[in-house]
Every structure is written in C-alpha cells, then in structure tokens.
Amino acid sequence: MPMSGHLERLSIGDHIHRSHEAEGARFSWVEDSCELVISYSNLQAKEIRGVQQGGFEMGLNVVESIPFFCFRIFEVLGAKDYGPPPVGQLVLPWHECPFHLSRFNPQALPCFDEFRARPQTHLGILVILTDWPGMTVEALRFFTVSPFFTQKLIEALLSTAPAYTREGYEQGVQRVFQTYPVNTIGDGCRVRCKSGD
C-alpha cells in the first residue's frame, strides 16, 4: 500500500494550518497514513532531536470504548559502533491521544478492508513538531509501525465505532481524563510498538 507523500510537502520553518486548540498532541488520519502533530511552547533542543532521530514507543489502550493512541519519545545516547550499548533518555513522557472514529468525517477515512486484507501492511505515521501557538514546523519524521500494531489499531477503531456519536464523544473523553490520572492510560497499554518496527 503506498504511503502518503505529505512529508515532501512540508519543510522545517513552514507554518502549518492544522486545527490545534491547545499545547499537546493530536493524532489523525491523513489519506492512507496517520499524522501526529505535537505542539509546545518553549521547545528544548533535546525535544527537537528526540522527534528527529530518537526512539518512539507507541501504545494502544481502549478505555471506556475509546481507543487511545499513546506515545513517548526517547533520545538515544551513547556510542554507535563500540563501547556500551546506547541508552534511551526520556524526552517526552506518555501522551494519550483519543482516536475514536466519531471524530472523523467518514469520507476522509481509508478503506479499512484494504488494511485488513493485507495483514503485513505497516501503517505510516508522519510526525510534525511545531512551536505553540505559531505552529511553525521545528522537526519532521516519518516511520512505520508493525503490522501487528496496525491491525490492532484498526480492530480497536472498528469495534468501538458504535459506542459514541460525535456529540457524545467529547463527553466520553472528558470523563476518561477526569477518571484516569496522567500517564496511566499509556502505562496500561498492552499493545506496544517502537518506531520502525
């Protein structure tokens, strides 16, 4: 399955026009891949390096019939060729992005049957790091997730689709975030994957 060409259309320093109401992360479908926009004020150099060349750990958790795409980023430190193995230093802790189908216009979604018919497909993820509130691109990254993670994500989306309408979804998300402390949704993920798996 071909991956989206969105990465070539963006460059460091570009201003993007995405709906991003507050600092944080938003995970969305874009054509046949996904897009993760992370936006923060006062970005540090290690956060930019982490997005550009660090390790992403992704997790999937379904809480109250809402799939959550979770991720955290590690900066890889240490020798490349000889010496002790590299060590990952946490750059950004778990981010927990609700990802229910009621958020999306059905016309914008891919044909999930094509993904399911090809169980070895790796879902592509475009990561865009921007400053807040200017939304100027500071770092770009494109990687894929494992076929197992791809299939589990699609399975979670399809099995939870009837649980919420567009109106009820927002209330459901607020209820989850009021009930679950920060990082517990990410820590509780049983389906996990690393960037490039």
NUKEPA-400112 format. One record per residue (C-alpha): residue in three letters; x, z, y. Coordinates in steps of 0.02 Angstrom, whole numbers, padded with zeros to 5 digits, always signed. Layout:
AlaXZY;...
end
This chain:
Met+00000+00000+00000;Pro+00079-00048+00167;Met+00114+00090+00290;Ser+00061+00089+00472;Gly+00178+00012+00600;His+00138+00143+00733;Leu+00316+00212+00732;Glu+00386+00050+00802;Arg+00263+00054+00946;Leu+00323+00224+01009;Ser+00489+00273+01086;Ile+00566+00433+01149;Gly+00511+00458+01328;Asp+00344+00368+01307;His+00188+00455+01369;Ile+00052+00457+01236;His-00134+00464+01266;Arg-00200+00570+01123;Ser-00337+00700+01130;His-00240+00863+01132;Glu-00333+01006+01215;Ala-00200+01142+01196;Glu-00024+01177+01134;Gly-00007+01163+00946;Ala-00027+01032+00811;Arg-00161+00907+00764;Phe-00168+00808+00601;Ser-00268+00645+00598;Trp-00294+00482+00504;Val-00221+00326+00584;Glu-00257+00167+00486;Asp-00186+00193+00310;Ser-00071+00339+00351;Cys-00083+00504+00443;Glu-00019+00561+00611;Leu+00041+00736+00654;Val+00054+00768+00841;Ile+00146+00929+00887;Ser+00143+00976+01071;Tyr+00230+01126+01152;Ser+00293+01176+01323;Asn+00475+01230+01343;Leu+00534+01141+01185;Gln+00702+01202+01121;Ala+00840+01086+01059;Lys+00827+01157+00882;Glu+00641+01115+00877;Ile+00676+00935+00927;Arg+00817+00923+00798;Gly+00704+01001+00667;Val+00573+00866+00690;Gln+00703+00725+00699;Gln+00807+00772+00548;Gly+00752+00938+00474;Gly+00650+00976+00320;Phe+00461+00985+00325;Glu+00368+01089+00198;Met+00185+01042+00184;Gly+00046+01140+00102;Leu-00137+01111+00065;Asn-00265+01251+00060;Val-00454+01242+00057;Val-00535+01390+00146;Glu-00724+01404+00161;Ser-00741+01220+00113;Ile-00621+01162+00249;Pro-00458+01080+00194;Phe-00309+01141+00295;Phe-00152+01035+00307;Cys-00013+01162+00336;Phe+00168+01130+00380;Arg+00326+01219+00433;Ile+00493+01147+00485;Phe+00670+01198+00437;Glu+00831+01144+00521;Val+00962+01108+00389;Leu+01128+01195+00423;Gly+01291+01187+00327;Ala+01416+01067+00252;Lys+01363+00893+00200;Asp+01496+00848+00072;Tyr+01595+01001+00018;Gly+01577+01187+00033;Pro+01423+01296+00014;Pro+01254+01213-00005;Pro+01157+01185+00156;Val+01042+01323+00217;Gly+00874+01294+00299;Gln+00836+01395+00455;Leu+00652+01408+00501;Val+00621+01315+00664;Leu+00430+01315+00670;Pro+00326+01434+00562;Trp+00168+01382+00471;His+00047+01277+00572;Glu-00126+01269+00496;Cys-00223+01111+00540;Pro-00406+01096+00487;Phe-00435+00924+00414;His-00619+00902+00366;Leu-00697+00728+00358;Ser-00835+00776+00480;Arg-00701+00768+00618;Phe-00679+00581+00598;Asn-00777+00426+00634;Pro-00812+00353+00460;Gln-00758+00181+00524;Ala-00582+00250+00559;Leu-00553+00315+00383;Pro-00457+00219+00250;Cys-00535+00164+00087;Phe-00504+00318-00018;Asp-00544+00222-00176;Glu-00386+00119-00149;Phe-00281+00277-00143;Arg-00367+00347-00297;Ala-00347+00183-00393;Arg-00159+00190-00362;Pro-00109+00368-00410;Gln+00076+00336-00374;Thr+00044+00300-00189;His+00144+00404-00065;Leu+00043+00444+00092;Gly+00144+00409+00250;Ile+00149+00535+00392;Leu+00204+00493+00569;Val+00261+00649+00664;Ile+00260+00644+00854;Leu+00334+00791+00950;Thr+00283+00797+01134;Asp+00302+00915+01279;Trp+00146+01003+01341;Pro+00047+00962+01445;Gly+00135+00799+01492;Met+00125+00726+01315;Thr+00294+00640+01334;Val+00373+00597+01166;Glu+00527+00704+01129;Ala+00551+00663+00943;Leu+00483+00545+00811;Arg+00487+00550+00622;Phe+00407+00454+00480;Phe+00409+00515+00300;Thr+00300+00511+00146;Val+00226+00647+00038;Ser+00221+00648-00151;Pro+00086+00555-00247;Phe+00026+00723-00314;Phe+00004+00792-00137;Thr-00079+00629-00083;Gln-00207+00637-00223;Lys-00242+00823-00197;Leu-00270+00795-00011;Ile-00394+00654-00042;Glu-00480+00755-00178;Ala-00498+00904-00060;Leu-00568+00793+00079;Leu-00697+00709-00032;Ser-00753+00867-00123;Thr-00782+00964+00038;Ala-00862+00822+00139;Pro-01044+00881+00113;Ala-01006+01058+00171;Tyr-01009+01026+00360;Thr-01087+00917+00492;Arg-00990+00876+00650;Glu-01082+01016+00739;Gly-01061+01148+00603;Tyr-00878+01108+00575;Glu-00819+01187+00739;Gln-00909+01349+00699;Gly-00835+01348+00524;Val-00658+01328+00592;Gln-00684+01470+00717;Arg-00749+01581+00578;Val-00597+01545+00469;Phe-00472+01580+00609;Gln-00562+01743+00652;Thr-00556+01798+00469;Tyr-00381+01745+00416;Pro-00226+01810+00507;Val-00097+01683+00568;Asn+00011+01610+00427;Thr-00099+01673+00286;Ile-00179+01502+00258;Gly-00007+01421+00247;Asp+00065+01560+00140;Gly-00082+01543+00020;Cys-00056+01357-00013;Arg-00040+01317-00197;Val-00017+01130-00171;Arg+00151+01104-00084;Cys+00268+00961-00046;Lys+00428+00928+00051;Ser+00457+00782+00168;Gly+00514+00629+00073;Asp+00452+00691-00098;
end
